């Protein structure tokens, strides 16, 4: 009896999972969001994936604010900033209603 119940349970589970895979029409393509990231290289802080106006805040790892900059176009943002090597920093990017926080270690 247990084997029959187990068999029925497995069959119903496989049908449910195969039905779940076919929920979306093959004509629909998923929309991929561009990932948001920051790059600090050769003393320049750059943003990737952000649009519109906003503000960039740079903090030391202990919470001291290093800079706070208002930016009109985040997609073209590059900032020349000297950050000490072998230290960790927190970068906050605020735009519209979105806030992204990044931690970086400067090598």
PDB file as gemmi writes it, atoms N, CA and C in Angstrom:
CRYST1    1.000    1.000    1.000  90.00  90.00  90.00 P 1                      
ATOM      1  N   UNK A   1       0.824  -1.196   0.000  1.00  0.00           N  
ATOM      2  CA  UNK A   1       0.000   0.000   0.000  1.00  0.00           C  
ATOM      3  C   UNK A   1       0.868   1.260   0.000  1.00  0.00           C  
ATOM      4  N   UNK A   2       1.937   1.233   0.798  1.00  0.00           N  
ATOM      5  CA  UNK A   2       2.833   2.383   0.858  1.00  0.00           C  
ATOM      6  C   UNK A   2       3.480   2.641  -0.498  1.00  0.00           C  
ATOM      7  N   UNK A   3       3.845   1.574  -1.175  1.00  0.00           N  
ATOM      8  CA  UNK A   3       4.477   1.716  -2.479  1.00  0.00           C  
ATOM      9  C   UNK A   3       3.529   2.340  -3.487  1.00  0.00           C  
ATOM     10  N   UNK A   4       2.282   1.981  -3.436  1.00  0.00           N  
ATOM     11  CA  UNK A   4       1.305   2.544  -4.361  1.00  0.00           C  
ATOM     12  C   UNK A   4       1.112   4.029  -4.077  1.00  0.00           C  
ATOM     13  N   UNK A   5       1.001   4.404  -2.796  1.00  0.00           N  
ATOM     14  CA  UNK A   5       0.855   5.817  -2.439  1.00  0.00           C  
ATOM     15  C   UNK A   5       2.087   6.628  -2.843  1.00  0.00           C  
ATOM     16  N   UNK A   6       3.268   6.053  -2.640  1.00  0.00           N  
ATOM     17  CA  UNK A   6       4.496   6.724  -3.032  1.00  0.00           C  
ATOM     18  C   UNK A   6       4.547   6.912  -4.546  1.00  0.00           C  
ATOM     19  N   UNK A   7       4.145   5.889  -5.285  1.00  0.00           N  
ATOM     20  CA  UNK A   7       4.125   5.958  -6.742  1.00  0.00           C  
ATOM     21  C   UNK A   7       3.160   7.042  -7.224  1.00  0.00           C  
ATOM     22  N   UNK A   8       1.985   7.104  -6.642  1.00  0.00           N  
ATOM     23  CA  UNK A   8       0.991   8.119  -7.015  1.00  0.00           C  
ATOM     24  C   UNK A   8       1.506   9.520  -6.676  1.00  0.00           C  
ATOM     25  N   UNK A   9       2.139   9.646  -5.538  1.00  0.00           N  
ATOM     26  CA  UNK A   9       2.695  10.933  -5.131  1.00  0.00           C  
ATOM     27  C   UNK A   9       3.787  11.389  -6.100  1.00  0.00           C  
ATOM     28  N   UNK A  10       4.660  10.495  -6.504  1.00  0.00           N  
ATOM     29  CA  UNK A  10       5.719  10.845  -7.446  1.00  0.00           C  
ATOM     30  C   UNK A  10       5.169  11.231  -8.809  1.00  0.00           C  
ATOM     31  N   UNK A  11       4.156  10.521  -9.267  1.00  0.00           N  
ATOM     32  CA  UNK A  11       3.553  10.841 -10.566  1.00  0.00           C  
ATOM     33  C   UNK A  11       2.886  12.210 -10.515  1.00  0.00           C  
ATOM     34  N   UNK A  12       2.150  12.475  -9.460  1.00  0.00           N  
ATOM     35  CA  UNK A  12       1.476  13.773  -9.362  1.00  0.00           C  
ATOM     36  C   UNK A  12       2.488  14.906  -9.233  1.00  0.00           C  
ATOM     37  N   UNK A  13       3.599  14.667  -8.547  1.00  0.00           N  
ATOM     38  CA  UNK A  13       4.633  15.691  -8.413  1.00  0.00           C  
ATOM     39  C   UNK A  13       5.291  15.977  -9.759  1.00  0.00           C  
ATOM     40  N   UNK A  14       5.575  14.944 -10.531  1.00  0.00           N  
ATOM     41  CA  UNK A  14       6.219  15.157 -11.830  1.00  0.00           C  
ATOM     42  C   UNK A  14       5.281  15.886 -12.791  1.00  0.00           C  
ATOM     43  N   UNK A  15       3.983  15.595 -12.735  1.00  0.00           N  
ATOM     44  CA  UNK A  15       3.031  16.312 -13.586  1.00  0.00           C  
ATOM     45  C   UNK A  15       2.923  17.772 -13.168  1.00  0.00           C  
ATOM     46  N   UNK A  16       2.926  18.030 -11.872  1.00  0.00           N  
ATOM     47  CA  UNK A  16       2.822  19.406 -11.383  1.00  0.00           C  
ATOM     48  C   UNK A  16       4.063  20.204 -11.769  1.00  0.00           C  
ATOM     49  N   UNK A  17       5.234  19.582 -11.674  1.00  0.00           N  
ATOM     50  CA  UNK A  17       6.451  20.327 -12.016  1.00  0.00           C  
ATOM     51  C   UNK A  17       6.551  20.553 -13.510  1.00  0.00           C  
ATOM     52  N   UNK A  18       6.083  19.619 -14.334  1.00  0.00           N  
ATOM     53  CA  UNK A  18       6.134  19.839 -15.780  1.00  0.00           C  
ATOM     54  C   UNK A  18       5.103  20.888 -16.195  1.00  0.00           C  
ATOM     55  N   UNK A  19       3.972  20.959 -15.517  1.00  0.00           N  
ATOM     56  CA  UNK A  19       2.971  21.985 -15.810  1.00  0.00           C  
ATOM     57  C   UNK A  19       3.495  23.360 -15.407  1.00  0.00           C  
ATOM     58  N   UNK A  20       4.273  23.402 -14.324  1.00  0.00           N  
ATOM     59  CA  UNK A  20       4.837  24.671 -13.850  1.00  0.00           C  
ATOM     60  C   UNK A  20       5.829  25.233 -14.865  1.00  0.00           C  
ATOM     61  N   UNK A  21       6.562  24.406 -15.562  1.00  0.00           N  
ATOM     62  CA  UNK A  21       7.551  24.869 -16.526  1.00  0.00           C  
ATOM     63  C   UNK A  21       6.905  25.531 -17.737  1.00  0.00           C  
ATOM     64  N   UNK A  22       5.675  25.168 -18.065  1.00  0.00           N  
ATOM     65  CA  UNK A  22       5.028  25.670 -19.267  1.00  0.00           C  
ATOM     66  C   UNK A  22       4.073  26.827 -19.007  1.00  0.00           C  
ATOM     67  N   UNK A  23       4.249  27.528 -17.915  1.00  0.00           N  
ATOM     68  CA  UNK A  23       3.368  28.643 -17.590  1.00  0.00           C  
ATOM     69  C   UNK A  23       3.527  29.768 -18.595  1.00  0.00           C  
ATOM     70  N   UNK A  24       4.768  30.057 -19.000  1.00  0.00           N  
ATOM     71  CA  UNK A  24       5.030  31.189 -19.880  1.00  0.00           C  
ATOM     72  C   UNK A  24       4.934  30.773 -21.341  1.00  0.00           C  
ATOM     73  N   UNK A  25       4.416  31.660 -22.121  1.00  0.00           N  
ATOM     74  CA  UNK A  25       4.310  31.430 -23.553  1.00  0.00           C  
ATOM     75  C   UNK A  25       5.706  31.452 -24.167  1.00  0.00           C  
ATOM     76  N   UNK A  26       5.979  30.630 -25.171  1.00  0.00           N  
ATOM     77  CA  UNK A  26       7.306  30.660 -25.791  1.00  0.00           C  
ATOM     78  C   UNK A  26       7.579  31.968 -26.517  1.00  0.00           C  
ATOM     79  N   UNK A  27       6.538  32.770 -26.776  1.00  0.00           N  
ATOM     80  CA  UNK A  27       6.729  34.047 -27.454  1.00  0.00           C  
ATOM     81  C   UNK A  27       7.216  35.138 -26.511  1.00  0.00           C  
ATOM     82  N   UNK A  28       7.092  34.917 -25.202  1.00  0.00           N  
ATOM     83  CA  UNK A  28       7.530  35.918 -24.237  1.00  0.00           C  
ATOM     84  C   UNK A  28       9.016  35.742 -23.969  1.00  0.00           C  
ATOM     85  N   UNK A  29       9.750  36.828 -23.986  1.00  0.00           N  
ATOM     86  CA  UNK A  29      11.164  36.771 -23.650  1.00  0.00           C  
ATOM     87  C   UNK A  29      11.375  37.483 -22.334  1.00  0.00           C  
ATOM     88  N   UNK A  30      12.191  36.926 -21.461  1.00  0.00           N  
ATOM     89  CA  UNK A  30      12.407  37.576 -20.175  1.00  0.00           C  
ATOM     90  C   UNK A  30      13.193  38.870 -20.353  1.00  0.00           C  
ATOM     91  N   UNK A  31      12.875  39.841 -19.522  1.00  0.00           N  
ATOM     92  CA  UNK A  31      13.575  41.119 -19.541  1.00  0.00           C  
ATOM     93  C   UNK A  31      14.696  41.033 -18.521  1.00  0.00           C  
ATOM     94  N   UNK A  32      15.921  41.189 -18.987  1.00  0.00           N  
ATOM     95  CA  UNK A  32      17.069  41.127 -18.096  1.00  0.00           C  
ATOM     96  C   UNK A  32      17.408  42.524 -17.617  1.00  0.00           C  
ATOM     97  N   UNK A  33      17.518  42.664 -16.312  1.00  0.00           N  
ATOM     98  CA  UNK A  33      17.911  43.948 -15.762  1.00  0.00           C  
ATOM     99  C   UNK A  33      19.426  44.047 -15.803  1.00  0.00           C  
ATOM    100  N   UNK A  34      19.894  45.213 -16.182  1.00  0.00           N  
ATOM    101  CA  UNK A  34      21.328  45.430 -16.178  1.00  0.00           C  
ATOM    102  C   UNK A  34      21.770  45.516 -14.729  1.00  0.00           C  
ATOM    103  N   UNK A  35      22.806  44.795 -14.393  1.00  0.00           N  
ATOM    104  CA  UNK A  35      23.271  44.818 -13.015  1.00  0.00           C  
ATOM    105  C   UNK A  35      23.959  46.146 -12.725  1.00  0.00           C  
ATOM    106  N   UNK A  36      23.823  46.576 -11.513  1.00  0.00           N  
ATOM    107  CA  UNK A  36      24.404  47.840 -11.090  1.00  0.00           C  
ATOM    108  C   UNK A  36      25.687  47.545 -10.328  1.00  0.00           C  
ATOM    109  N   UNK A  37      26.740  48.245 -10.688  1.00  0.00           N  
ATOM    110  CA  UNK A  37      28.017  47.999 -10.042  1.00  0.00           C  
ATOM    111  C   UNK A  37      28.857  49.266 -10.040  1.00  0.00           C  
ATOM    112  N   UNK A  38      29.934  49.210  -9.261  1.00  0.00           N  
ATOM    113  CA  UNK A  38      30.894  50.302  -9.243  1.00  0.00           C  
ATOM    114  C   UNK A  38      32.268  49.719  -9.531  1.00  0.00           C  
ATOM    115  N   UNK A  39      33.132  50.565 -10.059  1.00  0.00           N  
ATOM    116  CA  UNK A  39      34.501  50.147 -10.354  1.00  0.00           C  
ATOM    117  C   UNK A  39      35.427  51.240  -9.835  1.00  0.00           C  
ATOM    118  N   UNK A  40      36.426  50.834  -9.066  1.00  0.00           N  
ATOM    119  CA  UNK A  40      37.467  51.772  -8.637  1.00  0.00           C  
ATOM    120  C   UNK A  40      38.783  51.269  -9.191  1.00  0.00           C  
ATOM    121  N   UNK A  41      39.318  52.017 -10.143  1.00  0.00           N  
ATOM    122  CA  UNK A  41      40.546  51.597 -10.801  1.00  0.00           C  
ATOM    123  C   UNK A  41      41.392  52.819 -11.104  1.00  0.00           C  
ATOM    124  N   UNK A  42      42.668  52.769 -10.734  1.00  0.00           N  
ATOM    125  CA  UNK A  42      43.621  53.844 -10.996  1.00  0.00           C  
ATOM    126  C   UNK A  42      43.136  55.198 -10.471  1.00  0.00           C  
ATOM    127  N   UNK A  43      42.495  55.189  -9.311  1.00  0.00           N  
ATOM    128  CA  UNK A  43      42.059  56.426  -8.675  1.00  0.00           C  
ATOM    129  C   UNK A  43      40.774  57.020  -9.217  1.00  0.00           C  
ATOM    130  N   UNK A  44      40.047  56.260 -10.059  1.00  0.00           N  
ATOM    131  CA  UNK A  44      38.791  56.758 -10.634  1.00  0.00           C  
ATOM    132  C   UNK A  44      37.652  55.837 -10.225  1.00  0.00           C  
ATOM    133  N   UNK A  45      36.605  56.420  -9.656  1.00  0.00           N  
ATOM    134  CA  UNK A  45      35.407  55.692  -9.267  1.00  0.00           C  
ATOM    135  C   UNK A  45      34.374  55.851 -10.384  1.00  0.00           C  
ATOM    136  N   UNK A  46      33.927  54.731 -10.962  1.00  0.00           N  
ATOM    137  CA  UNK A  46      32.960  54.738 -12.066  1.00  0.00           C  
ATOM    138  C   UNK A  46      31.749  53.915 -11.701  1.00  0.00           C  
ATOM    139  N   UNK A  47      30.599  54.299 -12.232  1.00  0.00           N  
ATOM    140  CA  UNK A  47      29.349  53.576 -12.007  1.00  0.00           C  
ATOM    141  C   UNK A  47      28.917  52.875 -13.282  1.00  0.00           C  
ATOM    142  N   UNK A  48      28.299  51.711 -13.143  1.00  0.00           N  
ATOM    143  CA  UNK A  48      27.750  50.966 -14.275  1.00  0.00           C  
ATOM    144  C   UNK A  48      26.310  50.578 -13.951  1.00  0.00           C  
ATOM    145  N   UNK A  49      25.406  50.798 -14.901  1.00  0.00           N  
ATOM    146  CA  UNK A  49      24.031  50.345 -14.752  1.00  0.00           C  
ATOM    147  C   UNK A  49      23.071  51.334 -14.118  1.00  0.00           C  
ATOM    148  N   UNK A  50      23.538  52.508 -13.751  1.00  0.00           N  
ATOM    149  CA  UNK A  50      22.671  53.515 -13.139  1.00  0.00           C  
ATOM    150  C   UNK A  50      22.226  54.526 -14.189  1.00  0.00           C  
ATOM    151  N   UNK A  51      21.035  55.099 -14.007  1.00  0.00           N  
ATOM    152  CA  UNK A  51      20.533  56.134 -14.911  1.00  0.00           C  
ATOM    153  C   UNK A  51      19.900  57.247 -14.090  1.00  0.00           C  
ATOM    154  N   UNK A  52      19.814  58.424 -14.696  1.00  0.00           N  
ATOM    155  CA  UNK A  52      19.159  59.550 -14.052  1.00  0.00           C  
ATOM    156  C   UNK A  52      20.080  60.291 -13.110  1.00  0.00           C  
ATOM    157  N   UNK A  53      19.474  61.198 -12.340  1.00  0.00           N  
ATOM    158  CA  UNK A  53      20.269  61.969 -11.388  1.00  0.00           C  
ATOM    159  C   UNK A  53      20.213  61.317 -10.023  1.00  0.00           C  
ATOM    160  N   UNK A  54      21.183  61.652  -9.198  1.00  0.00           N  
ATOM    161  CA  UNK A  54      21.242  61.066  -7.864  1.00  0.00           C  
ATOM    162  C   UNK A  54      22.417  61.613  -7.083  1.00  0.00           C  
ATOM    163  N   UNK A  55      22.832  60.842  -6.106  1.00  0.00           N  
ATOM    164  CA  UNK A  55      23.931  61.269  -5.259  1.00  0.00           C  
ATOM    165  C   UNK A  55      24.808  60.072  -4.927  1.00  0.00           C  
ATOM    166  N   UNK A  56      26.105  60.330  -4.781  1.00  0.00           N  
ATOM    167  CA  UNK A  56      27.085  59.302  -4.423  1.00  0.00           C  
ATOM    168  C   UNK A  56      27.715  59.715  -3.102  1.00  0.00           C  
ATOM    169  N   UNK A  57      27.722  58.787  -2.172  1.00  0.00           N  
ATOM    170  CA  UNK A  57      28.328  59.024  -0.869  1.00  0.00           C  
ATOM    171  C   UNK A  57      29.422  57.994  -0.655  1.00  0.00           C  
ATOM    172  N   UNK A  58      30.593  58.455  -0.205  1.00  0.00           N  
ATOM    173  CA  UNK A  58      31.715  57.564   0.070  1.00  0.00           C  
ATOM    174  C   UNK A  58      32.019  57.672   1.554  1.00  0.00           C  
ATOM    175  N   UNK A  59      32.071  56.510   2.231  1.00  0.00           N  
ATOM    176  CA  UNK A  59      32.347  56.439   3.662  1.00  0.00           C  
ATOM    177  C   UNK A  59      33.539  55.531   3.913  1.00  0.00           C  
ATOM    178  N   UNK A  60      34.287  55.822   4.970  1.00  0.00           N  
ATOM    179  CA  UNK A  60      35.285  54.863   5.431  1.00  0.00           C  
ATOM    180  C   UNK A  60      34.529  53.720   6.107  1.00  0.00           C  
ATOM    181  N   UNK A  61      35.204  52.636   6.351  1.00  0.00           N  
ATOM    182  CA  UNK A  61      34.522  51.473   6.925  1.00  0.00           C  
ATOM    183  C   UNK A  61      34.034  51.745   8.350  1.00  0.00           C  
ATOM    184  N   UNK A  62      34.610  52.737   9.014  1.00  0.00           N  
ATOM    185  CA  UNK A  62      34.138  53.056  10.370  1.00  0.00           C  
ATOM    186  C   UNK A  62      33.040  54.113  10.359  1.00  0.00           C  
ATOM    187  N   UNK A  63      32.626  54.545   9.168  1.00  0.00           N  
ATOM    188  CA  UNK A  63      31.472  55.427   9.065  1.00  0.00           C  
ATOM    189  C   UNK A  63      31.764  56.894   8.846  1.00  0.00           C  
ATOM    190  N   UNK A  64      33.030  57.273   8.703  1.00  0.00           N  
ATOM    191  CA  UNK A  64      33.356  58.679   8.438  1.00  0.00           C  
ATOM    192  C   UNK A  64      33.035  59.005   6.984  1.00  0.00           C  
ATOM    193  N   UNK A  65      32.248  60.061   6.775  1.00  0.00           N  
ATOM    194  CA  UNK A  65      31.896  60.451   5.413  1.00  0.00           C  
ATOM    195  C   UNK A  65      33.093  61.122   4.753  1.00  0.00           C  
ATOM    196  N   UNK A  66      33.497  60.580   3.607  1.00  0.00           N  
ATOM    197  CA  UNK A  66      34.622  61.134   2.865  1.00  0.00           C  
ATOM    198  C   UNK A  66      34.124  62.158   1.857  1.00  0.00           C  
ATOM    199  N   UNK A  67      33.059  61.838   1.142  1.00  0.00           N  
ATOM    200  CA  UNK A  67      32.500  62.780   0.175  1.00  0.00           C  
ATOM    201  C   UNK A  67      31.029  62.471  -0.068  1.00  0.00           C  
ATOM    202  N   UNK A  68      30.308  63.485  -0.485  1.00  0.00           N  
ATOM    203  CA  UNK A  68      28.895  63.369  -0.857  1.00  0.00           C  
ATOM    204  C   UNK A  68      28.698  64.262  -2.073  1.00  0.00           C  
ATOM    205  N   UNK A  69      28.391  63.649  -3.223  1.00  0.00           N  
ATOM    206  CA  UNK A  69      28.341  64.392  -4.481  1.00  0.00           C  
ATOM    207  C   UNK A  69      26.972  64.229  -5.124  1.00  0.00           C  
ATOM    208  N   UNK A  70      26.374  65.347  -5.531  1.00  0.00           N  
ATOM    209  CA  UNK A  70      25.133  65.329  -6.308  1.00  0.00           C  
ATOM    210  C   UNK A  70      25.513  65.219  -7.782  1.00  0.00           C  
ATOM    211  N   UNK A  71      24.846  64.296  -8.511  1.00  0.00           N  
ATOM    212  CA  UNK A  71      25.195  64.029  -9.901  1.00  0.00           C  
ATOM    213  C   UNK A  71      23.941  64.154 -10.757  1.00  0.00           C  
ATOM    214  N   UNK A  72      24.049  64.831 -11.903  1.00  0.00           N  
ATOM    215  CA  UNK A  72      22.913  64.985 -12.810  1.00  0.00           C  
ATOM    216  C   UNK A  72      22.712  63.777 -13.703  1.00  0.00           C  
ATOM    217  N   UNK A  73      23.787  63.068 -14.063  1.00  0.00           N  
ATOM    218  CA  UNK A  73      23.676  61.908 -14.940  1.00  0.00           C  
ATOM    219  C   UNK A  73      24.566  60.787 -14.408  1.00  0.00           C  
ATOM    220  N   UNK A  74      23.963  59.833 -13.714  1.00  0.00           N  
ATOM    221  CA  UNK A  74      24.728  58.744 -13.111  1.00  0.00           C  
ATOM    222  C   UNK A  74      25.326  57.796 -14.138  1.00  0.00           C  
ATOM    223  N   UNK A  75      24.751  57.755 -15.341  1.00  0.00           N  
ATOM    224  CA  UNK A  75      25.255  56.806 -16.338  1.00  0.00           C  
ATOM    225  C   UNK A  75      26.633  57.200 -16.860  1.00  0.00           C  
ATOM    226  N   UNK A  76      27.004  58.460 -16.737  1.00  0.00           N  
ATOM    227  CA  UNK A  76      28.297  58.928 -17.220  1.00  0.00           C  
ATOM    228  C   UNK A  76      29.193  59.400 -16.075  1.00  0.00           C  
ATOM    229  N   UNK A  77      29.014  58.831 -14.899  1.00  0.00           N  
ATOM    230  CA  UNK A  77      29.720  59.317 -13.723  1.00  0.00           C  
ATOM    231  C   UNK A  77      31.107  58.691 -13.592  1.00  0.00           C  
ATOM    232  N   UNK A  78      32.106  59.543 -13.473  1.00  0.00           N  
ATOM    233  CA  UNK A  78      33.486  59.172 -13.158  1.00  0.00           C  
ATOM    234  C   UNK A  78      34.003  60.193 -12.166  1.00  0.00           C  
ATOM    235  N   UNK A  79      34.608  59.719 -11.086  1.00  0.00           N  
ATOM    236  CA  UNK A  79      35.110  60.618 -10.045  1.00  0.00           C  
ATOM    237  C   UNK A  79      36.565  60.294  -9.752  1.00  0.00           C  
ATOM    238  N   UNK A  80      37.405  61.309  -9.870  1.00  0.00           N  
ATOM    239  CA  UNK A  80      38.806  61.172  -9.487  1.00  0.00           C  
ATOM    240  C   UNK A  80      38.867  61.336  -7.975  1.00  0.00           C  
ATOM    241  N   UNK A  81      39.204  60.257  -7.259  1.00  0.00           N  
ATOM    242  CA  UNK A  81      39.257  60.306  -5.797  1.00  0.00           C  
ATOM    243  C   UNK A  81      40.398  59.424  -5.305  1.00  0.00           C  
ATOM    244  N   UNK A  82      41.175  59.949  -4.371  1.00  0.00           N  
ATOM    245  CA  UNK A  82      42.274  59.179  -3.792  1.00  0.00           C  
ATOM    246  C   UNK A  82      41.779  58.428  -2.568  1.00  0.00           C  
ATOM    247  N   UNK A  83      41.768  57.120  -2.663  1.00  0.00           N  
ATOM    248  CA  UNK A  83      41.407  56.272  -1.531  1.00  0.00           C  
ATOM    249  C   UNK A  83      42.650  55.490  -1.126  1.00  0.00           C  
ATOM    250  N   UNK A  84      42.890  55.393   0.155  1.00  0.00           N  
ATOM    251  CA  UNK A  84      44.098  54.727   0.649  1.00  0.00           C  
ATOM    252  C   UNK A  84      44.090  53.239   0.335  1.00  0.00           C  
ATOM    253  N   UNK A  85      45.260  52.741  -0.034  1.00  0.00           N  
ATOM    254  CA  UNK A  85      45.399  51.316  -0.324  1.00  0.00           C  
ATOM    255  C   UNK A  85      45.188  50.490   0.935  1.00  0.00           C  
ATOM    256  N   UNK A  86      44.730  49.262   0.735  1.00  0.00           N  
ATOM    257  CA  UNK A  86      44.501  48.281   1.802  1.00  0.00           C  
ATOM    258  C   UNK A  86      43.451  48.734   2.813  1.00  0.00           C  
ATOM    259  N   UNK A  87      42.559  49.610   2.402  1.00  0.00           N  
ATOM    260  CA  UNK A  87      41.447  50.036   3.250  1.00  0.00           C  
ATOM    261  C   UNK A  87      40.127  49.659   2.596  1.00  0.00           C  
ATOM    262  N   UNK A  88      39.092  49.527   3.417  1.00  0.00           N  
ATOM    263  CA  UNK A  88      37.753  49.198   2.928  1.00  0.00           C  
ATOM    264  C   UNK A  88      36.888  50.450   3.001  1.00  0.00           C  
ATOM    265  N   UNK A  89      36.031  50.609   1.966  1.00  0.00           N  
ATOM    266  CA  UNK A  89      35.150  51.767   1.887  1.00  0.00           C  
ATOM    267  C   UNK A  89      33.734  51.320   1.554  1.00  0.00           C  
ATOM    268  N   UNK A  90      32.772  52.133   1.944  1.00  0.00           N  
ATOM    269  CA  UNK A  90      31.371  51.889   1.630  1.00  0.00           C  
ATOM    270  C   UNK A  90      30.927  52.990   0.679  1.00  0.00           C  
ATOM    271  N   UNK A  91      30.364  52.579  -0.454  1.00  0.00           N  
ATOM    272  CA  UNK A  91      29.879  53.520  -1.459  1.00  0.00           C  
ATOM    273  C   UNK A  91      28.360  53.379  -1.521  1.00  0.00           C  
ATOM    274  N   UNK A  92      27.641  54.480  -1.335  1.00  0.00           N  
ATOM    275  CA  UNK A  92      26.170  54.477  -1.446  1.00  0.00           C  
ATOM    276  C   UNK A  92      25.775  55.304  -2.651  1.00  0.00           C  
ATOM    277  N   UNK A  93      24.936  54.714  -3.494  1.00  0.00           N  
ATOM    278  CA  UNK A  93      24.419  55.412  -4.667  1.00  0.00           C  
ATOM    279  C   UNK A  93      22.919  55.549  -4.477  1.00  0.00           C  
ATOM    280  N   UNK A  94      22.436  56.792  -4.449  1.00  0.00           N  
ATOM    281  CA  UNK A  94      21.016  57.080  -4.261  1.00  0.00           C  
ATOM    282  C   UNK A  94      20.476  57.698  -5.537  1.00  0.00           C  
ATOM    283  N   UNK A  95      19.442  57.083  -6.119  1.00  0.00           N  
ATOM    284  CA  UNK A  95      18.758  57.704  -7.256  1.00  0.00           C  
ATOM    285  C   UNK A  95      17.290  57.348  -7.190  1.00  0.00           C  
ATOM    286  N   UNK A  96      16.447  58.327  -7.506  1.00  0.00           N  
ATOM    287  CA  UNK A  96      14.997  58.182  -7.400  1.00  0.00           C  
ATOM    288  C   UNK A  96      14.646  57.582  -6.051  1.00  0.00           C  
ATOM    289  N   UNK A  97      14.076  56.404  -6.023  1.00  0.00           N  
ATOM    290  CA  UNK A  97      13.736  55.777  -4.746  1.00  0.00           C  
ATOM    291  C   UNK A  97      14.626  54.582  -4.474  1.00  0.00           C  
ATOM    292  N   UNK A  98      15.705  54.435  -5.234  1.00  0.00           N  
ATOM    293  CA  UNK A  98      16.593  53.280  -5.135  1.00  0.00           C  
ATOM    294  C   UNK A  98      17.881  53.662  -4.420  1.00  0.00           C  
ATOM    295  N   UNK A  99      18.292  52.830  -3.476  1.00  0.00           N  
ATOM    296  CA  UNK A  99      19.560  53.026  -2.778  1.00  0.00           C  
ATOM    297  C   UNK A  99      20.349  51.742  -2.887  1.00  0.00           C  
ATOM    298  N   UNK A 100      21.555  51.830  -3.432  1.00  0.00           N  
ATOM    299  CA  UNK A 100      22.449  50.676  -3.538  1.00  0.00           C  
ATOM    300  C   UNK A 100      23.690  50.959  -2.718  1.00  0.00           C  
ATOM    301  N   UNK A 101      24.137  49.966  -1.972  1.00  0.00           N  
ATOM    302  CA  UNK A 101      25.319  50.098  -1.140  1.00  0.00           C  
ATOM    303  C   UNK A 101      26.346  49.061  -1.566  1.00  0.00           C  
ATOM    304  N   UNK A 102      27.592  49.504  -1.721  1.00  0.00           N  
ATOM    305  CA  UNK A 102      28.671  48.632  -2.137  1.00  0.00           C  
ATOM    306  C   UNK A 102      29.818  48.754  -1.159  1.00  0.00           C  
ATOM    307  N   UNK A 103      30.538  47.672  -0.943  1.00  0.00           N  
ATOM    308  CA  UNK A 103      31.775  47.701  -0.160  1.00  0.00           C  
ATOM    309  C   UNK A 103      32.917  47.407  -1.114  1.00  0.00           C  
ATOM    310  N   UNK A 104      33.976  48.196  -1.008  1.00  0.00           N  
ATOM    311  CA  UNK A 104      35.137  47.947  -1.847  1.00  0.00           C  
ATOM    312  C   UNK A 104      36.383  47.913  -0.980  1.00  0.00           C  
ATOM    313  N   UNK A 105      37.368  47.159  -1.414  1.00  0.00           N  
ATOM    314  CA  UNK A 105      38.682  47.137  -0.795  1.00  0.00           C  
ATOM    315  C   UNK A 105      39.653  47.655  -1.843  1.00  0.00           C  
ATOM    316  N   UNK A 106      40.382  48.691  -1.510  1.00  0.00           N  
ATOM    317  CA  UNK A 106      41.322  49.292  -2.442  1.00  0.00           C  
ATOM    318  C   UNK A 106      42.650  48.555  -2.333  1.00  0.00           C  
ATOM    319  N   UNK A 107      43.092  48.019  -3.464  1.00  0.00           N  
ATOM    320  CA  UNK A 107      44.379  47.294  -3.506  1.00  0.00           C  
ATOM    321  C   UNK A 107      45.495  48.197  -3.921  1.00  0.00           C  
TER     322      UNK A 107                                                      
END                                                                             
